[in-house]
């Protein structure tokens, strides 16, 4: 399939009808639905610990809510599985000197679990302004350090009192304190996404801060794992554009803290080093060889042969396995669902299966497929469930995480049906997949990738979808630290066109199509970790046949996002900004009418699709906040259908049923009474 890139060029009065009384009860009681996405345990991080002489692996499994699970390595038994309320994706887990496990993720709350207890302790919000805990580390004195988003704050937890002390923003302008590592004197914090670098902070005097630039400074990016290794700091450096304008590749580097240089002979650019062992060495695993490096001198010891081992997480622990006790390098590979133990002296390796308990995943996207089937994406990993509304049966894909992930779906941002195909928008890298529904699903080949906009165009999320005639349309949100999305057009299921910056510095978050014209709503927000564009969100129309933008309008000043757009039978365009609807002239974009369905103002905060809007049998159905409303476009009158239970702006109508997400559940209400 060819990809054609187009660079597009650019070329009212308001009436608010009286707002009707809103009934306090829904038209019909919502029917409960089975949790559709729950098959594959999704994880991002792990920790290892010994409990009563037994080696355990601690993992946060994404779900609704996420659960912290402790797996006994030798028996492959989940000894503990405790809920982390408010968290759906885990980002960080560490073990303190007392053997307690700390867990953080996409909530401002920090949790601590003591093995043997029946539940985790909620230590409360880490700071008043935090929304996500991305980083956790333990210092040599047992203090737990953490970093959060969106103000790149550093904080610490006292071991005995559990009191959390906020040390404030690590660096002005930074939004992520993405990784932390601490010793007895300093805390090292990876910040970004703008000007990613390491900040060294004195524990005794937090005002004493030293910037450690990356060896090849880049404009934006998210630094991966950092790890203190004696006199060295191990850093995962993201790919990015250097000040020279050249693209710098992803790198694994060691930084010498004593000489303040990145020129370290012991560095292995192809491998991530392990933590430091009790003997003072850290280890590389490369091509069946285990190489030890002295963490103080940097001297490299002769390698010993071992198995060909690969994985995501490495830990070093003195533990007993198989009746033998000693220092072990542990490599956790979630794709293969196994942990490999390597004797650091002999290189002898043994593999242990790790089977986590599945957790129902929070729903991220809901889209209509062919009649009677809907596509439901989960939040926290590559999981898509296809649900048969008639029977309740479901099929989930991929069957398990597999190698070659670039050819396999990630998190599904949105989909649309077109003829025999279902088009899937996948995070990360803004991959677009074409799934032939008439053929069996085969991971890696059906669906197949037809567009990958993550490299040259720095896009991440194909969230908005629409179709009309022979065309499919999608709108994108850019990567971390980047402003400016774009409009994609798939012609006759064969050719992909992509128009970057169809509205400069704005993401395209909603679409509706009729004939040759597609109408889009934008968000002034770009990728996470960047400041939004200075202008407000807009609505635009684009003629796909002529390849030109017809009009662009901002129905209200300073809007965060027009999260939903739709055509009505008369041809008018309706655009939703939160709970406010605007009727627009489809030829000019001029505002014909304003309807205030709810009066709750839209806050100046990260906003993509803050609402959902569908047209069915002459009625508009609007979701905003946690409620759903029906709106008669001829009169502007509205009433409440569902109140206080919708978890995100996603609506689908099929067979006179309105389908919506409620956390991990899919629910529906009948629309037959709403006339």
C-alpha positions in Angstrom: 0.0 0.0 0.0 1.5 3.4 -1.0 1.6 6.2 1.4 1.2 9.7 -0.1 2.1 12.7 2.0 0.2 16.0 1.3 1.1 19.4 2.7 -2.2 21.3 2.8 -2.5 25.1 2.6 -5.1 27.3 4.3 -7.4 29.5 2.9 -21.8 34.2 13.7 -24.3 34.7 15.6 -25.1 32.6 18.7 -28.6 31.6 19.9 -29.0 29.7 23.2 -32.5 28.2 23.6 -33.9 28.0 27.1 -32.4 24.9 28.8 -35.1 22.4 29.6 -35.5 20.7 33.0 -33.4 17.6 33.1 -35.0 14.6 34.7 -33.2 13.0 37.6 -33.7 9.5 36.4 -32.5 7.7 33.3 -35.0 6.7 30.6 -34.3 3.0 31.3 -32.1 1.3 33.8 -28.7 0.5 32.3 -28.1 -3.2 31.7 -24.9 -4.7 33.2 -22.5 -6.2 30.6 -19.7 -8.6 31.0 -16.1 -7.3 31.2 -14.9 -7.6 27.6 -11.1 -7.1 28.0 -9.5 -9.4 30.5 -7.5 -12.1 28.9 -3.8 -11.1 28.9 -2.0 -9.8 32.0 -0.3 -6.6 31.1 2.8 -5.4 33.1 5.4 -2.6 32.8 7.7 -3.3 35.7 8.7 -5.8 38.4 10.7 -6.2 41.5 12.2 -9.3 43.3 12.2 -10.1 47.0 12.7 -12.9 49.4 9.8 -13.7 51.8 10.4 -16.4 54.5 13.3 -17.8 52.5 11.3 -18.0 49.2 12.0 -16.0 46.1 9.1 -13.9 44.9 8.5 -11.7 41.9 6.3 -8.6 42.5 4.4 -7.3 39.5 1.7 -4.7 38.9 -0.9 -6.2 36.5 -2.9 -3.5 34.6 -6.6 -3.6 35.1 -9.6 -2.1 36.7 -8.3 -1.7 39.3 -4.7 -2.7 38.7 -3.5 -5.4 41.1 -0.1 -6.0 42.8 0.7 -9.7 42.5 3.5 -11.6 44.3 4.4 -14.8 42.5 6.4 -17.6 44.2 9.1 -18.3 41.6 9.6 -22.0 42.3 6.0 -23.0 42.6 4.7 -20.5 40.0 1.8 -19.7 42.5 0.3 -16.2 42.9 0.6 -15.9 46.7 -0.9 -12.4 46.9 -3.0 -10.3 44.6 -4.2 -7.0 46.1 -6.1 -4.2 44.5 -4.7 -0.7 43.9 -7.9 1.4 43.8 -7.8 4.2 41.3 -4.9 2.8 39.4 -5.4 1.0 36.0 -1.7 0.9 34.9 1.3 0.3 37.1 4.5 2.3 36.3 6.9 1.6 39.2 7.4 -1.0 41.9 10.3 -1.2 44.4 11.1 -3.1 47.6 12.4 -1.2 50.7 15.0 -2.4 53.2 12.2 -3.9 55.4 10.8 -6.1 52.5 7.8 -3.9 51.9 6.6 -3.3 48.3 5.8 0.2 47.0 3.6 0.6 43.9 2.9 3.7 41.8 1.1 4.3 38.5 -1.5 6.4 36.8 -2.9 7.9 40.0 -1.5 10.4 42.4 -1.7 7.8 45.2 1.2 5.7 46.4 0.6 2.2 47.8 2.6 0.1 50.1 2.1 -3.6 50.6 3.6 -5.8 53.4 3.8 -9.5 52.3 1.3 -11.6 54.2 -1.3 -8.8 54.5 -4.7 -9.0 52.8 -4.5 -5.5 51.3 -2.2 -2.7 50.4 -2.0 0.6 52.4 -2.9 3.8 50.6 -0.3 6.3 51.6 -2.3 9.1 50.0 -1.5 11.6 47.2 2.2 12.1 46.8 1.8 15.8 46.1 -1.2 18.1 45.8 -0.5 18.6 42.0 0.5 15.1 41.0 -1.6 12.9 38.8 0.8 10.0 38.0 3.6 8.3 39.8 6.2 7.3 37.3 9.3 6.8 39.3 10.3 5.0 42.5 13.7 4.2 44.0 15.2 3.3 47.3 18.3 5.0 48.8 21.1 3.3 50.8 19.4 4.6 54.0 16.1 2.9 53.1 14.3 6.1 52.1 11.9 5.7 49.2 12.2 8.4 46.6 9.6 9.1 43.9 8.9 11.3 40.9 5.6 12.4 39.4 3.8 14.0 36.6 2.7 16.7 35.4 5.0 19.0 37.3 8.2 16.9 37.5 8.1 16.9 41.3 10.5 14.9 43.5 9.4 13.5 46.9 10.5 11.1 49.5 8.8 8.7 52.0 10.1 8.3 55.5 10.5 4.6 56.3 8.9 4.6 59.7 6.3 7.4 59.7 5.3 6.9 56.0 5.2 10.7 55.8 5.7 12.0 52.2 7.8 15.2 51.8 7.6 17.1 48.6 10.8 18.7 47.4 9.1 20.5 44.5 9.7 20.7 40.8 13.1 19.3 39.8 13.6 21.7 36.9 11.6 24.6 35.6 9.6 23.7 32.5 9.9 19.9 33.0 6.7 17.9 33.3 8.1 14.4 33.9 10.2 13.2 36.8 10.3 9.9 35.0 13.0 7.9 36.7 14.9 8.2 40.0 17.9 6.6 41.6 19.5 7.4 45.0 22.5 6.6 47.0 23.6 8.0 50.4 24.4 11.5 49.1 22.4 12.3 46.0 19.2 11.6 44.1 19.4 11.4 40.4 16.2 12.3 38.5 15.5 11.9 34.7 13.4 14.8 33.6 11.6 15.7 30.3 10.2 15.5 27.8 11.5 18.9 26.7 15.3 19.0 27.1 15.6 15.6 28.6 18.5 15.3 31.0 19.5 14.0 34.5 19.4 16.3 37.5 21.6 15.4 40.5 20.1 16.7 43.8 21.9 16.7 47.1 20.0 14.9 49.9 21.4 17.2 52.6 20.7 20.4 50.6 18.0 19.9 48.0 18.7 23.3 46.6 22.1 22.0 45.5 21.3 20.7 42.0 23.6 19.7 39.1 22.5 19.2 35.5 23.9 16.2 33.7 23.2 16.7 29.9 22.8 13.7 27.7 25.9 12.9 25.6 24.0 14.1 22.5 21.4 16.6 23.8 18.0 16.3 22.1 15.0 18.6 22.0 12.4 16.2 23.3 12.2 12.6 24.6 11.5 10.4 27.6 14.6 8.9 29.3 14.1 5.2 30.1 15.5 3.4 33.0 18.4 4.9 35.1 20.3 2.8 37.6 23.1 3.7 40.1 26.0 1.2 39.7 28.7 2.3 42.2 30.5 5.2 40.5 28.5 4.8 37.3 25.0 5.8 36.3 23.3 3.6 33.6 20.9 5.5 31.4 18.5 4.6 28.6 18.7 7.5 26.2 15.7 8.0 23.8 16.0 8.7 20.1 15.5 12.3 19.2 16.5 15.3 17.1 19.8 16.8 18.3 20.6 20.5 18.2 22.4 20.0 14.9 19.2 18.8 13.4 20.4 15.2 13.0 18.4 12.3 14.4 20.1 10.6 17.3 19.4 6.9 17.8 18.3 5.2 21.0 21.3 4.6 23.2 22.4 2.7 26.3 25.1 4.5 28.1 27.1 4.6 31.3 28.0 7.9 32.9 31.1 8.1 35.2 29.9 10.1 38.2 33.5 10.6 39.4 35.0 12.0 36.2 31.7 13.4 34.8 32.1 11.8 31.5 30.1 9.5 29.2 33.3 8.0 27.8 33.2 4.8 29.9 35.2 1.8 28.5 33.0 -0.7 30.3 29.9 0.5 28.5 28.1 -2.1 26.3 25.8 -0.1 24.0 23.7 -3.1 23.1 22.8 -4.2 26.6 21.3 -2.8 29.8 23.5 -3.6 32.9 22.0 -5.4 35.9 21.9 -3.9 39.5 25.1 -4.3 41.6 25.5 -7.6 43.4 26.7 -8.1 47.0 30.2 -8.6 45.7 30.2 -5.1 44.1 29.8 -6.1 40.4 27.2 -5.4 37.8 26.5 -7.7 34.9 25.9 -7.7 31.2 24.2 -10.6 29.3 25.3 -10.6 25.7 25.3 -13.5 23.1 25.4 -16.2 25.7 28.0 -14.6 27.9 27.8 -13.2 31.4 30.3 -10.4 31.9 31.0 -8.8 35.3 32.1 -5.2 35.8 33.6 -3.8 39.0 31.2 -1.0 40.0 34.0 1.1 41.6 36.9 0.7 39.2 35.1 -0.2 36.0 37.3 -3.2 35.4 35.8 -5.8 33.2 36.2 -9.4 34.3 36.5 -12.3 31.9 33.1 -13.5 30.8 31.6 -16.9 31.6 29.3 -18.9 29.3 25.6 -19.0 30.0 22.4 -19.5 28.2 21.2 -17.1 25.5 18.9 -15.0 27.7 16.8 -11.9 27.0 14.2 -10.1 29.0 12.8 -6.8 30.1 13.7 -6.6 33.8 16.9 -7.6 35.6 17.4 -8.0 39.3 20.2 -9.3 41.5 19.4 -11.1 44.7 21.0 -13.5 47.2 18.4 -16.3 47.2 17.7 -20.0 47.3 16.4 -21.8 44.2 16.4 -25.5 43.5 18.0 -26.1 46.9 21.1 -24.0 46.1 21.8 -20.6 47.7 23.8 -17.9 46.2 24.0 -14.6 44.3 21.6 -14.7 41.4 21.0 -12.6 38.3 17.3 -12.7 37.6 15.9 -11.9 34.2 12.1 -11.5 33.8 10.7 -11.9 30.3 7.0 -11.1 30.3 6.5 -12.0 26.6 7.7 -15.5 27.3 6.1 -15.5 30.8 9.2 -16.8 32.4 12.0 -15.8 34.9 15.6 -17.0 34.3 18.0 -17.4 37.2 21.7 -17.2 36.5 24.4 -18.1 39.0 26.7 -15.1 38.7 29.8 -17.2 39.5 29.3 -20.1 37.1 26.8 -18.8 34.6 24.5 -21.8 35.3 20.9 -20.9 34.2 17.5 -22.2 35.1 14.2 -21.1 33.8 10.9 -20.7 35.8 7.5 -20.1 34.3 5.7 -17.0 35.7 1.9 -17.1 35.3 0.1 -14.0 36.5 -3.6 -13.8 37.2 -5.6 -11.9 34.6 -7.4 -8.7 35.7 -10.3 -7.1 33.8 -8.9 -4.1 32.0 -10.3 -0.6 31.9 -12.0 0.1 28.6 -10.1 2.6 26.5 -12.1 2.5 23.2 -15.4 1.3 21.9 -16.1 1.2 18.2 -18.8 -0.3 15.9 -17.8 -3.2 13.6 -20.0 -5.0 11.2 -23.7 -5.2 12.4 -24.0 -6.9 15.8 -20.3 -6.7 16.7 -18.3 -4.0 18.5 -14.5 -3.6 19.0 -13.4 -2.8 22.5 -9.8 -1.8 23.3 -8.2 -2.1 26.8 -6.1 0.4 28.6 -2.7 -0.7 29.7 -1.4 -2.8 26.9 -2.2 -4.4 23.5 -5.6 -5.9 24.0 -8.6 -5.9 21.7 -11.9 -7.7 22.3 -14.4 -8.3 19.6 -17.9 -8.7 21.2 -20.9 -10.2 19.6 -23.8 -8.2 21.0 -26.4 -10.8 20.1 -24.8 -13.7 22.0 -22.4 -12.0 24.4 -19.5 -14.1 23.0 -16.1 -12.4 22.7 -12.7 -13.0 21.1 -9.6 -11.3 22.4 -6.5 -10.4 20.5 -3.5 -10.8 20.4 -3.7 -14.2 22.0 -0.6 -13.3 24.1 2.3 -10.8 23.9 4.7 -12.1 21.2 7.9 -11.1 19.5 7.7 -8.8 16.5 5.5 -6.4 18.4 5.8 -3.8 15.7 3.5 -6.0 13.6 1.1 -6.6 16.4 -1.5 -4.2 17.8 -0.8 -2.1 20.8 -3.4 -0.1 22.7 -6.3 0.5 20.4 -7.2 4.2 20.3 -10.2 3.8 18.0 -11.4 1.8 15.0 -13.9 2.1 12.1 -15.6 -0.4 9.8 -15.4 -0.1 6.1 -16.8 -2.9 3.9 -14.9 -6.1 4.6 -12.3 -4.3 6.6 -11.9 -2.9 10.1 -9.3 -0.2 10.5 -7.5 -0.1 13.9 -5.6 2.8 15.3 -2.8 1.6 17.6 -0.7 3.4 20.2 2.3 3.8 20.2 3.8 5.2 17.0 0.4 5.9 15.5 0.2 2.6 13.6 -2.8 2.0 11.4 -3.8 -1.7 10.9 -6.2 -3.1 8.3 -8.1 -6.2 9.5 -9.9 -8.3 6.9 -12.9 -9.5 8.9 -13.6 -12.2 6.3 -10.4 -14.0 7.1 -9.1 -15.5 10.4 -7.2 -13.2 12.7 -3.4 -14.0 12.6 -1.1 -12.1 14.9 1.3 -10.2 12.7 -0.3 -10.6 9.3 -4.1 -10.1 9.7 -4.5 -7.3 10.7 -1.5 -5.8 8.8 0.2 -2.5 9.2 -0.7 0.0 6.4 0.7 3.2 8.0 3.3 3.9 10.6 3.4 7.7 11.5 5.6 7.5 14.6 9.0 8.1 12.9 8.9 10.9 10.3 5.7 12.5 11.6 6.2 11.9 15.3 2.6 10.8 15.8 1.4 8.4 18.6 -2.4 8.1 18.7 -4.8 7.6 15.8 -7.8 8.4 17.9 -10.5 9.9 15.6 -12.2 7.8 12.9 -14.9 8.3 10.2 -15.9 6.9 6.9 -18.0 7.9 3.9 -18.2 6.4 0.4 -14.8 4.9 -0.7 -12.8 6.7 2.0 -11.8 6.1 5.6 -10.5 9.1 7.7 -8.4 9.1 10.8 -7.1 11.9 13.0 -3.9 11.8 15.1 -2.3 13.0 18.4 1.5 13.5 18.4 4.2 11.9 20.5 5.4 13.0 23.9 6.6 16.6 23.9 5.3 17.4 20.4 2.6 19.7 19.1 0.6 19.1 15.9 -1.4 16.2 14.8 -2.9 15.5 11.3 -5.5 14.0 9.1 -5.2 10.6 7.4 -7.2 9.5 4.4 -7.4 5.9 3.1 -8.7 5.9 -0.5 -10.5 2.7 -1.7 -8.8 0.6 0.9 -5.5 0.9 -0.9 -3.7 4.2 -0.6 -3.0 6.2 2.5 -2.6 10.0 2.5 -1.5 11.9 5.5 -1.8 15.7 5.9 0.3 16.9 8.8 -0.8 20.1 10.7 -4.1 20.3 8.9 -4.7 22.8 11.8 -1.2 24.0 12.9 -0.1 22.8 16.3 -3.4 21.1 17.0 -4.4 17.4 17.4 -7.3 16.0 15.4 -9.5 14.3 18.0 -12.9 13.9 16.3 -14.2 13.3 12.8 -17.4 13.0 10.8 -17.7 12.5 7.1 -20.4 12.9 4.4 -19.7 12.7 0.7 -16.2 14.0 -0.1 -16.1 16.2 3.0 -14.7 15.3 6.4 -15.3 17.6 9.4 -12.8 17.5 12.2 -12.6 18.7 15.8 -9.2 19.6 17.3 -7.6 19.8 20.7 -5.1 22.6 21.6 -3.1 19.9 23.4 -0.4 17.8 21.8 1.6 14.9 23.1 1.9 14.5 26.9 4.6 16.6 28.5 4.3 19.6 26.2 2.6 23.0 26.6 -0.6 23.4 24.5 -0.9 25.7 21.5 -1.7 29.3 22.3 -4.9 29.3 20.3 -8.1 27.5 21.2 -9.5 24.4 19.6 -11.2 24.6 16.3 -13.6 22.8 13.9 -12.5 22.4 10.2 -13.8 20.9 7.0 -11.6 19.2 4.4 -12.5 18.3 0.8 -10.8 14.9 0.3 -11.5 14.9 -3.5 -9.8 18.2 -4.1 -7.3 18.0 -1.3 -8.1 21.3 0.2 -9.3 22.6 3.5 -12.7 24.3 3.0 -13.1 26.2 6.2 -11.9 26.5 9.8 -13.7 28.1 12.7 -13.5 28.5 16.5 -17.1 28.5 17.7 -16.0 29.7 21.1 -12.8 31.4 22.3 -10.3 29.4 24.3 -11.9 25.9 23.9 -9.7 23.0 25.1 -11.1 20.5 22.6 -14.0 19.8 20.3 -14.1 16.2 21.2 -17.0 15.1 19.0 -18.5 16.2 15.7 -21.5 14.8 13.8 -23.8 15.6 10.8 -27.6 15.8 11.3 -30.2 14.9 8.6 -30.5 18.5 7.5 -26.7 18.6 6.7 -25.7 20.8 9.7 -22.6 20.0 11.5 -22.8 19.6 15.3 -19.6 20.1 17.4 -19.3 19.3 21.1 -17.1 21.2 23.5 -17.7 19.4 26.7 -21.4 19.8 27.5 -22.0 22.6 25.0 -23.1 21.9 21.4 -22.7 24.2 18.4 -24.7 23.8 15.2 -22.5 24.9 12.3 -23.2 25.7 8.7 -21.6 22.8 6.7 -20.6 25.1 3.9 -18.9 27.9 5.9 -18.5 26.7 9.4 -20.5 29.7 10.7 -22.2 29.1 14.0 -26.0 28.8 13.6 -26.9 27.9 17.2 -25.5 27.1 20.6 -27.1 24.6 22.9 -26.0 24.3 26.5 -26.7 20.8 27.6 -24.7 21.1 30.8 -23.3 24.2 32.4 -20.1 22.7 33.8 -17.2 24.7 32.4 -14.3 23.0 30.6 -11.2 23.4 32.6 -7.8 24.6 31.3 -6.2 21.1 31.5 -5.1 18.3 29.3 -8.1 17.5 27.1 -8.5 15.4 24.0 -12.0 14.0 23.3 -13.9 15.4 26.3 -17.2 14.3 24.8 -18.8 11.8 22.4 -21.6 12.4 20.0 -23.7 10.1 17.8 -26.7 10.7 15.6 -29.5 8.1 15.6 -33.0 8.3 14.1 -33.0 12.1 14.2 -31.7 12.4 17.8 -28.3 13.4 19.0 -26.7 11.5 21.9 -24.0 13.3 23.8 -21.7 12.0 26.4 -19.7 14.4 28.6 -18.3 14.0 32.1 -19.9 10.8 33.5 -23.3 11.2 32.0 -25.2 10.7 28.7 -27.9 13.0 27.3 -30.3 12.9 24.4 -30.7 16.1 22.4 -33.5 16.9 19.9 -31.6 18.9 17.2 -34.8 20.5 16.0 -35.6 22.1 19.3 -32.4 21.9 21.3 -34.3 20.2 24.1 -32.3 17.7 26.1 -32.8 15.1 28.8 -30.6 12.8 30.9 -30.3 9.1 29.9 -27.4 7.9 32.1 -26.1 9.8 35.1 -22.8 9.4 36.9 -21.5 6.1 35.6 -19.8 6.6 32.2 -16.0 6.3 32.4 -14.8 7.9 29.2 -16.3 9.5 26.1 -17.2 6.6 23.8 -20.6 5.9 22.4 -21.8 3.3 19.9 -25.3 2.6 18.6 -26.2 -0.8 17.3 -29.7 -2.3 16.9 -31.3 0.5 18.8 -29.0 0.0 21.7 -26.6 2.7 23.0 -23.4 1.1 24.2 -21.0 2.8 26.6 -18.1 2.0 28.9 -18.2 2.0 32.7 -14.7 1.2 33.9 -14.0 -2.4 32.9 -17.7 -3.0 32.0 -19.6 -2.5 28.8 -23.2 -1.4 29.3 -26.1 -0.6 27.1 -29.5 1.1 27.2 -32.4 0.8 24.9 -33.3 3.9 22.8 -36.8 2.7 21.9 -38.3 4.8 24.8 -36.3 7.9 23.8 -38.8 9.4 21.4 
